């Protein structure tokens, strides 16, 4: 991989990680257009590692909230009187909601790195999950705020995060939709999505790092370039998206997802590009 290719993939990752358009789907498309073998283990590892850049951007953006939650959780561990505090309970919710994706990622690693890297899964994810996003927005009550979040909400959203292992679905699209289904307002659902994404994607990046930089793999320098670019672009994307969801519906992104899915299907059917 050339450094300019790593930089391009970093931009794609940073722009799409937190938007409901599927970062993995977009990375798979761009990698294929560059002539890369998308079911390569080292390329899959590179994709996972540069996500860490986007996650670090989210950590920086939410640093005040994260420190408050961590301090509250630790305080509750050692001081029973604080176990009724929201931050203590929310810390456990994040841990609980992260378990499903952790188990699925380890158990389904071979499937994620091979079969699911086909662009046909990207097509299916983009089109079918657009229907879910539309239904979630249409019927969501949005009556519950962040203070109303409970362990059932975290677990439900965490399970939805597993579905996002299918490229094209979108992790944020799946988790925010799940939050809306649970009656959370859009901003709360988005924040919960981000908090659950931080441990999940960080763990995946660390786990795959050895394969990305191994001899014969992508290498240290392209991986570093992709990660740094991803961080810089993602920080701006997070700030923009949080402002966007305060006033706009996620259905706005359907007008992008569906045409992209249809275009990709046409390119595959005509043999313009290969699925893997």
N, C-alpha and C positions, 0 to 999 in steps of 0.2 A: 504494500500500500504506500502510495506517495503521500507526502505531507499535505499537499493541497487536497487530496481525497479525504484524509483524516480530518482536515479543517472543515470541509463541506459536510461531512457526516456529523461533526460536532455542532455545526449550525443547525442541521436538521433535528438532531436530538434536543438541543436546547430550546428550539422553537416549539416542538411538538410534545415534549414529555408531559407537560401539565395541561395541555389543551385536549379536549375530547375528540381527537382526530387520529390517535394511535401513533406513538413515536416508533414502535417496533415495525409497524406497517410501513411507515414512511422510510425508515432506514432500509428495510428490505427492498423497497421499490428503487431507491437511489443506488443501493449497492448493486442491484441487478442491472440497472442502466449503465453503471460503470463497468459492467462485465465481470463482476465478482461472483464467486460461487457462494450463494447465500446459505447453503446448508453446511458450510465449512465450520468446524468446531472453533477454530481460532477466530473467525470473523464473528461468530455468535458470541464468543467471549469478549471480543473488542466492543461489540454493541452493548453488552452488559456493563463493561467497565466505564465507558464514557457516560453512562447514565449517572455514575457517581458524581460527575461534574454538575449535572442538573440538581441532584439531591443536595450537594453542598450549597448550591444557590438557595434552595428552599430552606436549608438549615440557617443560613445567614439571614434570610429574610424574616424567618420566624424565630430568631434567636431569643428574643425576649420571652415569647410564649414557651419555647422549649425549656429554657432555664427555669422558668416558673413551675412548669409541670414536673420536671425532674426533681427540683428541690422539694416540691410538695409531695411527690411520691416517696422520696427518701425519708422525709420527715415523718410521713405516715407509717413507714416500715418500723421506725424506732420509737414513735410516740403514738400509742393507740388513740389518744384524744384527738388526733388530726386525721383519723381514718374516715371521717365523714366529710372532709374537705373535697371540693370538686377536683382540684389538681391531683390529689392522691388517687381518686377513683379514675380520673381520665388517663392517668399513667397506666393503670391496669387495663383500661379499655384498649389503649394502643397496643399493648403487649398481646392481649387476647385477639384483637383483630389482625395481628400480624402472623399468627400461628398458621392459618389455612394456607397462605401463599408460601410460607416456609416449607411446609410439608409437601405441597404440590410441586414446588420447585425442585426439591431433592428427588422425590419419587418419579416425577415426569421429566427429568433432565434430558434423557436421550430423545424423548418425543419432541421436546421444545427445540432441541438443536438440529433435528432432522425433518420430520414430517411437517411440523407446524411452520417451517420456514418457507413453505411453498406460497407463492403469490396468490394462489387460489384461496387460501385461508384468509389472506388480506382482503380479497374481494368480498368473501362471505362475511367477514367481521365488519367491514365498513358498511355494507348494505343492511345486514340483519340487525346489528346493534343500533343502527339509526332509528329503527322502528321502536326499539326499547326506549331510547332517549326521548322520542316523541311522546310515547305513552306515559313515561315517568313525569315529564313536564306537564302534560295535559291533565293528569289526574292527581298531581301532588297537592297536598293541602298546605304545605310549608308553614305549619302552625308552630313547630317546635324549634327552639333555639339551641345554642351550644350548651346551655345549662341543663337542658332536658335530655341530653345524650346519655344513653345507658349501655350496659354491656350487650344487650341484644342488638342494639344499633351497630355497635362496633363489630360484632361477630357477623352480622348480616352483610355489612359493607366489606368486611374481610373476605368473606366467601365470594362476593362479587369480584373482588380483586383477582381471584384465581381464574375467573372466566377471561380476564384480560390477558392471560398467557397466550390466548389465540390472537395472533397479529391482526390488526384491523379493528378489534373491539375497542381498544383504548382503555388504559388503566383508569385514567381520570373519568372518562365517559362511563365506565362500568360502576365505579365507586360513587360518583356523584349521583348517578341515576338511582343507585341503591339507597343512598341517603334520602333522596326525594321520595322514594317509595315508602320509606319509614316515616315520612311526614316532616323531615327536617327542612328548614328553609335553605335556599340555594347557597348562601354564603357559609352556613354551618356545614352543609354537606361537602362543600368544596374544601373547607379547612380540615375537616375530618379526613377527607381523601388525601390531602397533602401529608398530614401527620402519619397516616398509615403507610403512605408510600415511602417515607424516609427510611424506616428500618428495613423494609422489604427490598428496595432497590439498592440500598447500601450493602446489604448482606449479599445480594446477587453479584454486585460488582466485585467485592472482595473475594468471593468464592471463585469467580471466573478469571481473576487477575493472572493467575499462574499460566492459564492457557493462552491468554492474549499476548503475553510477553515471552512465551517459551520459544526456544530455538525452532525456527521454521514457522513461527506464528507471525502475528502482525508486528511485534517488536515494541520496545519501550517508547521510542521517540514518537511514532505516529499515535500511539495510545495516549501519551501525555498531551500531545497537541489536540487531539479530539476531546479529551477530558476538559482541558482549560477553555477551549472555545465553547464547549457545551455549558460550562459554568457561567461564562460571561453572558451568553445569549439567554440562558434559562432565567437568570435573575431578572432581566427586563421582562421576560414572558410571564413570570409569576406575578410581578407587580401589576402588569397590564390586565391579566386574567382576573385577578381578585377585584379589580375595579369594574371589570366588564360584567361579572356575575351579579353585582349589586343591582344592576338595572336591566340586564338582558337575559333571555332564556337560552338554554343550551341548544334549542332547536335551530338557532342561527347556524350552528356548525353542520347541521344536516345538509344544508344547501351546498356545502363543500364535500362532505363525506360521500353522498350518493353519486354526484357526477364523477368524482374520482374513482369510486368503485366500478362504475359503468365503463369509464374510459380504460381502466386497467383490465377489465374483463375482455373488452374489444381487442386490446393489444395482445392479450394472451391467446384469444381465439384465432386471431389472424396470424399468429406465429411471429409477431413483431418482436416480442420478448419471450424468453422462456420462464417457466414457473419457478425454477430453482437454479 
